[in-house]
Amino acid sequence: MTKVTDSYPGKELTTDELKQQLVKDTQVKELKESKFPTEIIDLPSKGLLYPKEHPLSSGKIEMKYMTAKEEDILTSQNLIQKGVVIDMLLRSLIVGNGEGKRVNYDDLILGDKNAVMVAARILGYGAEYPVELTCPACGAKAKETVNLAELENKVVDHEFKNENRFEFALPLSKKTLTFKILSHSDEAKVAETAKRMKKRSMSNQQSYELTSRLKAMIIAVDGEEDRRTIDNFVDNEFISRDSLAFRKELDRITPDVDMKVWFECLECGHEEAITIPLTVEFFWPRV
C-alpha cells in the first residue's frame, strides 16, 4: 500500500492509518473544546472483556457532569414510561473512552454499565445517597446515608484475555457450556424476548426471564453451537442444580461494582454486608 508522510515528524503512515489518525485527532480536539468538565472512571472489567482493538479495551470511560439537558431527560415522562430513561441519561453523559475514541453504549457489559450509572449519580447529585436498610435477621429498618464514592469494584478471581468467551463444566450432567457475559444490547434483546414469549403463553403469570437470559449467554453445549440444540438444552435438559452452579460461576467471574455496605442492626445487633437498594432517590433525590 502507498505510504503517506503525515505532519508527525519521523512517521510514515499508510493512507488508512492516516485517516484513522486524523479521525482520532478530530475526536481529541472535540473533547478538548468541550465546554463541560469531565471525569475518567475505571471500568470493573478493566477493558479485558473487549477485543484489544475495541475502544472499551482502554478500561476507562470519560463522562461529563450532568446539566439541565440531562435533567430534562430524567424528568421525561415518556422515557420513564418506556423504561429507557436511565439508558438515555447515560448515553448523554458518556463522552468517550478516555483516549479520544467514542464508545458504543450498547457494547458495555452490565457490570461496566453499573459503574457508569454510579458515576453518573455522583457527578449529578453528589456521593451521598440516603437509603433505608432492612435487617436480614429481625426485619428492623434503619435510615443510612451511603457514600457512593467509597464503593469499590468487585474482586474477580479470573484471568481475562480480551475475549468474552468462557467454559464451564456442569457438575451433574458433565456437559461443558461455552458462554459469554451479556452486554447492554444483549440484555435489551433478552427483555424483549421474554416479553414476547410471555404474550404468546397461555398463562401471563409465567416468566421467561431466566431461560431467555440463559439462551442468550450460552454459545455452545459440548462444542455444539446450533441454536436449536442450545434452546432445547435450556428448556428440557438443564438440571436445576447444574443451572444453580452455572449461575454461581457466572457471578464469580463477572466484573461489577460491589454494591454492598456493612450493616449493623441497632435493634438485634446483627451484622452483615447487604446490597444497597436502588430507589427513586438514586436519580431523583429529594430537594
C-alpha positions as CSV (number, residue, x, y, z in Angstrom):
1,M,0.0,0.0,0.0
2,T,1.2,3.5,-0.8
3,K,2.9,5.2,2.1
4,V,1.9,8.8,3.1
5,T,4.1,11.0,5.3
6,D,1.9,12.9,7.7
7,S,2.6,16.0,9.8
8,Y,4.2,14.0,12.6
9,P,8.0,14.1,12.3
10,G,9.7,10.8,11.6
11,K,6.5,8.9,11.0
12,E,5.2,7.2,7.8
13,L,1.6,6.1,7.7
14,T,-0.4,4.2,5.1
15,T,-3.5,6.0,3.7
16,D,-5.8,4.1,6.0
17,E,-3.6,4.7,9.0
18,L,-3.5,8.4,8.2
19,K,-7.3,8.5,8.0
20,Q,-7.6,6.8,11.4
21,Q,-5.1,9.3,12.9
22,L,-7.0,12.2,11.5
23,V,-10.3,10.9,12.9
24,K,-8.6,10.4,16.3
25,D,-7.1,13.9,16.3
26,T,-10.5,15.4,15.5
27,Q,-12.2,13.5,18.3
28,V,-9.5,14.6,20.8
29,K,-9.9,18.2,19.6
30,E,-13.6,18.0,20.1
31,L,-13.2,16.7,23.7
32,K,-10.7,19.4,24.5
33,E,-13.0,22.1,23.2
34,S,-15.9,20.7,25.2
35,K,-17.5,23.4,27.5
36,F,-18.2,20.8,30.2
37,P,-15.8,19.4,32.7
38,T,-15.3,15.6,32.5
39,E,-14.1,12.8,34.7
40,I,-12.4,9.5,33.9
41,I,-13.8,6.4,35.6
42,D,-12.3,2.9,35.8
43,L,-14.4,0.1,34.5
44,P,-14.8,-3.1,36.7
45,S,-13.8,-5.2,33.7
46,K,-10.6,-3.1,33.2
47,G,-11.4,-3.4,29.5
48,L,-10.3,-7.1,29.4
49,L,-13.6,-8.4,28.2
50,Y,-13.5,-6.5,25.0
51,P,-11.2,-7.2,21.9
52,K,-7.9,-5.3,22.0
53,E,-9.0,-3.1,19.1
54,H,-12.3,-2.1,20.8
55,P,-12.5,1.4,22.3
56,L,-13.6,-0.1,25.6
57,S,-10.4,-2.1,25.9
58,S,-8.9,1.0,27.4
59,G,-10.8,0.0,30.6
60,K,-12.0,3.6,31.1
61,I,-15.0,5.8,30.3
62,E,-14.9,9.6,30.1
63,M,-18.1,11.2,31.4
64,K,-19.3,14.8,31.6
65,Y,-21.0,16.4,34.5
66,M,-24.8,16.4,34.4
67,T,-26.5,19.6,33.1
68,A,-30.0,20.9,32.7
69,K,-30.2,18.9,29.4
70,E,-29.7,15.6,31.4
71,E,-32.3,16.7,34.0
72,D,-34.7,17.2,31.1
73,I,-34.1,13.5,30.2
74,L,-34.7,12.4,33.8
75,T,-38.0,14.2,34.0
76,S,-39.3,13.0,30.7
77,Q,-42.5,11.0,31.5
78,N,-42.4,9.5,28.0
79,L,-38.9,8.0,28.6
80,I,-39.8,6.9,32.2
81,Q,-42.9,5.1,30.9
82,K,-40.9,3.3,28.2
83,G,-38.3,2.2,30.8
84,V,-35.4,3.7,28.9
85,V,-34.8,6.9,30.9
86,I,-31.6,5.8,32.6
87,D,-30.1,4.4,29.4
88,M,-30.8,7.7,27.6
89,L,-29.2,9.6,30.5
90,L,-26.0,7.5,30.4
91,R,-25.8,7.8,26.7
92,S,-25.9,11.5,27.0
93,L,-23.2,11.7,29.7
94,I,-20.6,9.4,28.1
95,V,-18.0,11.4,26.2
96,G,-15.5,8.7,25.1
97,N,-13.1,6.1,26.3
98,G,-10.6,8.5,27.9
99,E,-8.3,8.2,24.9
100,G,-10.2,10.3,22.4
101,K,-12.3,7.5,21.0
102,R,-16.1,7.3,21.0
103,V,-17.7,4.2,22.6
104,N,-20.9,2.4,21.8
105,Y,-23.1,2.3,24.9
106,D,-24.7,-0.9,23.7
107,D,-21.4,-2.8,23.9
108,L,-21.0,-2.2,27.7
109,I,-21.3,-5.3,29.8
110,L,-23.7,-5.0,32.7
111,G,-21.1,-4.6,35.4
112,D,-19.4,-1.8,33.5
113,K,-22.8,-0.2,32.9
114,N,-23.4,-0.2,36.6
115,A,-20.1,1.6,37.2
116,V,-21.2,4.3,34.7
117,M,-24.5,4.6,36.5
118,V,-22.9,5.1,39.9
119,A,-20.5,7.6,38.4
120,A,-23.4,9.5,36.8
121,R,-25.2,9.7,40.2
122,I,-22.1,11.1,41.8
123,L,-21.4,13.6,39.0
124,G,-25.0,14.7,39.0
125,Y,-26.1,14.9,42.6
126,G,-23.0,14.0,44.7
127,A,-21.8,10.9,46.5
128,E,-24.2,11.0,49.5
129,Y,-27.2,8.6,48.9
130,P,-29.8,8.3,51.6
131,V,-31.4,4.8,51.9
132,E,-33.5,2.7,54.2
133,L,-31.8,-0.6,55.0
134,T,-33.7,-3.7,56.4
135,C,-32.1,-6.0,58.8
136,P,-31.9,-9.5,57.4
137,A,-32.3,-11.0,60.8
138,C,-35.1,-9.2,62.6
139,G,-36.6,-7.0,59.8
140,A,-35.9,-3.7,61.6
141,K,-35.5,-0.8,59.3
142,A,-32.8,1.9,59.6
143,K,-32.1,5.0,57.6
144,E,-28.5,5.3,56.4
145,T,-26.5,7.6,54.2
146,V,-24.2,5.7,51.8
147,N,-21.1,7.3,50.3
148,L,-21.2,6.1,46.8
149,A,-17.6,7.3,46.2
150,E,-16.5,4.6,48.6
151,L,-17.9,1.7,46.6
152,E,-15.2,-0.5,45.1
153,N,-15.2,-2.8,42.1
154,K,-15.9,-6.5,42.9
155,V,-12.8,-8.6,43.3
156,V,-12.9,-11.2,40.5
157,D,-10.9,-14.4,40.6
158,H,-10.3,-14.9,36.9
159,E,-7.7,-14.0,34.3
160,F,-9.3,-12.2,31.4
161,K,-7.6,-12.1,27.9
162,N,-9.6,-9.6,25.9
163,E,-12.2,-12.2,25.0
164,N,-15.7,-12.5,26.2
165,R,-15.8,-16.3,25.9
166,F,-15.7,-18.8,28.8
167,E,-16.2,-22.5,29.5
168,F,-17.8,-24.3,32.5
169,A,-18.2,-28.0,33.1
170,L,-21.6,-28.7,34.7
171,P,-21.2,-30.8,37.9
172,L,-24.1,-33.3,37.3
173,S,-24.6,-33.7,33.6
174,K,-20.9,-33.2,32.9
175,K,-21.7,-31.2,29.8
176,T,-19.4,-28.3,29.0
177,L,-21.0,-24.9,28.4
178,T,-19.3,-22.2,26.3
179,F,-20.8,-18.9,27.3
180,K,-20.4,-15.1,27.3
181,I,-21.2,-12.2,29.7
182,L,-24.1,-10.2,28.3
183,S,-23.8,-6.6,27.1
184,H,-26.4,-3.9,27.3
185,S,-27.7,-4.7,23.8
186,D,-27.9,-8.4,24.8
187,E,-29.9,-7.6,27.9
188,A,-32.3,-5.5,25.9
189,K,-32.9,-8.4,23.5
190,V,-33.4,-10.8,26.4
191,A,-36.0,-8.5,27.9
192,E,-37.8,-8.2,24.5
193,T,-37.7,-12.0,24.0
194,A,-39.1,-12.7,27.5
195,K,-41.8,-10.2,27.0
196,R,-42.8,-11.6,23.6
197,M,-42.8,-15.2,24.9
198,K,-45.0,-14.2,27.9
199,K,-47.6,-12.7,25.5
200,R,-47.6,-15.9,23.5
201,S,-48.0,-18.0,26.6
202,M,-51.4,-19.3,27.7
203,S,-50.6,-18.0,31.2
204,N,-49.5,-14.4,31.6
205,Q,-48.2,-15.4,35.1
206,Q,-45.2,-17.3,33.8
207,S,-41.9,-15.6,33.5
208,Y,-39.4,-16.4,30.7
209,E,-36.7,-14.1,32.0
210,L,-34.3,-16.8,33.3
211,T,-34.5,-19.1,30.3
212,S,-34.2,-16.2,27.8
213,R,-31.1,-15.0,29.6
214,L,-29.5,-18.5,29.7
215,K,-30.1,-18.9,26.0
216,A,-28.6,-15.6,25.2
217,M,-25.5,-16.3,27.3
218,I,-24.8,-19.9,26.1
219,I,-22.7,-20.0,22.9
220,A,-22.3,-23.8,22.7
221,V,-23.1,-27.1,24.5
222,D,-20.3,-29.6,24.3
223,G,-19.0,-27.6,21.4
224,E,-22.3,-27.7,19.5
225,E,-23.3,-24.1,18.5
226,D,-26.5,-24.9,16.8
227,R,-29.2,-22.6,18.2
228,R,-31.9,-25.2,18.3
229,T,-29.6,-27.5,20.3
230,I,-28.9,-24.8,22.8
231,D,-32.6,-23.8,23.1
232,N,-33.6,-27.4,23.6
233,F,-30.9,-27.9,26.3
234,V,-32.1,-24.9,28.3
235,D,-35.8,-25.8,28.0
236,N,-35.6,-29.5,28.6
237,E,-32.2,-30.7,29.8
238,F,-30.7,-28.0,32.1
239,I,-31.0,-29.6,35.5
240,S,-31.7,-27.1,38.3
241,R,-28.6,-28.0,40.3
242,D,-26.5,-27.5,37.2
243,S,-28.2,-24.2,36.5
244,L,-27.5,-23.0,40.0
245,A,-23.9,-24.0,39.7
246,F,-23.6,-22.2,36.4
247,R,-25.1,-19.0,37.8
248,K,-22.7,-19.1,40.8
249,E,-19.8,-19.4,38.3
250,L,-21.2,-16.5,36.3
251,D,-21.4,-14.4,39.4
252,R,-17.8,-15.4,40.4
253,I,-16.2,-14.2,37.1
254,T,-18.4,-11.3,36.2
255,P,-16.8,-7.9,36.8
256,D,-19.1,-5.4,38.6
257,V,-19.4,-2.7,41.2
258,D,-19.6,-4.1,44.7
259,M,-22.9,-2.5,45.8
260,K,-22.8,-4.0,49.3
261,V,-22.2,-2.0,52.5
262,W,-21.7,-3.1,56.1
263,F,-24.9,-3.0,58.2
264,E,-25.1,-3.2,62.0
265,C,-28.6,-3.5,63.3
266,L,-29.3,-1.3,66.4
267,E,-32.3,-3.5,67.3
268,C,-30.8,-7.0,67.4
269,G,-27.1,-6.4,66.9
270,H,-26.9,-8.5,63.7
271,E,-24.0,-7.5,61.4
272,E,-23.8,-8.3,57.7
273,A,-22.8,-6.9,54.3
274,I,-26.1,-6.1,52.4
275,T,-26.8,-4.8,49.0
276,I,-27.8,-1.2,48.6
277,P,-31.4,-0.8,47.4
278,L,-31.7,1.4,44.3
279,T,-34.7,3.6,45.0
280,V,-36.2,6.5,43.0
281,E,-33.9,8.8,45.1
282,F,-30.9,7.4,43.3
283,F,-31.5,9.7,40.3
284,W,-34.5,11.7,41.7
285,P,-33.2,12.9,45.1
286,R,-35.5,15.0,47.3
287,V,-34.7,18.7,47.3
